[in-house]
Amino acid sequence: MNTNEVALVTGGNKGIGREIVQQLAGRGFTVYLGARRPVPAPEGLDIRPVRLDVTDPASVEAAVRTVEAEAGRLDVLVNNAGIMVEWGVETVTAAHLRETYEVNVFGVATMISACAPLLRRAPNARIVNMSSGLGSLTLLGGGTVPGFLAYSSSKAALNAVTLFYANAFRADGIKVNAVSPGLVPTDQNTAAPFPRGDRTTADGAAVPVQLATLPVDGPTGVFRGPNSVDEVIPW
């Protein structure tokens, strides 16, 4: 049985996900780096690559079995894997929506369902869902952020999923929160028709890591911003 706290991070092979993996491992976690194409773990940290495709239930189940066999429980699940496949409304098809929702929404639900038994074994389990300010209905309705039909609606749906699970797991003491990492230049937004931002991956990982390390009396069912764990983003 592993005595370190144990985390599983989806999409942990690059970008913000990779930084979250490294920061948690640097805090003494045993971190399972979940990715469709796992990369070698750096030496000196307890990082364990595991093949994981959130759109493939068999892959998810196999990864969770590995965590159970090696660690016996799961303290933190970070649902970081996400995609963006469109940059407008007029050209978006139903296929774009299905592809986006498969990862950003259905993949998260698959992960949480599969990991729930292991999370219930932890004394202070936390789930962190990587959302976006582009999924805030309040901000979209006010016209203060650009909207992308497939991506923004998928993140709005993810926010709803976050609230449902937060309420469902409240009695188990499992905290479920959403966070926006801010605008960080990544492979996902390389073709974005707007400024990609100047935040580093370390900046983008900072608040997700804070939510992943909340104390027992920390909040649940909240949507936090990229600059501080106390920065509230309206749903």
C-alpha angles and dihedrals in degrees: 000000000000114000095196121084108265126223134183118201121190118213087019099148099086147005120010092348092058090049091050089052092052095044093050092046088049088057091057101267125142099233127198108208104211118199141140087239107027118208126215113276119242116251121255097037130083096244117147118192114217128180108247132165109180091204092058113072092196090055091048092049092049092051092049090049088055092052091047094049095048104032107017095218143030123233099178135026116188112192097202102144111109143146140206117198106169141050104198147019106245094059097043116114133192087255090061090052093048093049092049096045092048089067106024099043115009092041091054092049090049091051095048093047092049094045098043096094091052092044090054089059091061120088093222110019121183132191119196119194116198105226132159141232084240086071095055108113089200093056093040091050091051093050092236096124132042114256127221112190101220099032100039094045091047091054091047087053089048089054090054090048088052092055094046093051092043089057094042094051098039093099090051092054092242112144117214119189140164127222139184113218092200127235106324120167105248139151087265096065099031091119096041114143090219135060110295093214132238100252116124125230087252089057091049093049097048101086095036088056091049090053090047090056100043117146122245092269094049123125127275130196095030135132112218133192132236099257104054141003085239094054107109121209114198115242 
